[in-house]
Amino acid sequence: MFEIILLCLIIYIAAFFCLKSSEQQIKVEPIQSFDDFFSDSTIKKRTTYRNN
């Protein structure tokens, strides 16, 4: 169990430093509704199928 936790920690630290070195922002948007789980293109396709 300790090995899994250690592996997760190493992956998290590596990803963190990789993002920091590329200077990309980590933007988190709160989920307002169930539709936020899906991309806009998926929602548009789904509504198109319903209208036809």
Buried (B, 14 or more C-beta within 10 A) or exposed (E): EEEEEEEEEEEEEEEEEEEEEEEEEEEEEEEEEEEEEEEEEEEEEEEEEEEE
